[in-house]
């Protein structure tokens, strides 16, 4: 299932998106924005991982003895 989301862009940004699609870098405008969202999600996961590493170094972790301890 898909949901349609409409956004408003300044003309200069809209031209950049259209140009990227026209040059063949993306199959469509939607694919351009899906790509941006995947990048955003990857960056978010990276930031979360960095925070987790810092917490681990501080000793803020739990030793798991079994899979049940994940709950």
Secondary structure by P-SEA (a helix, b strand, c coil): cbbbbbbbbcaaaaaaaaaaaaacccccaaaaaaaaaaaaaaaaaaaaaaaaaaaaaaccbbbbccccccc
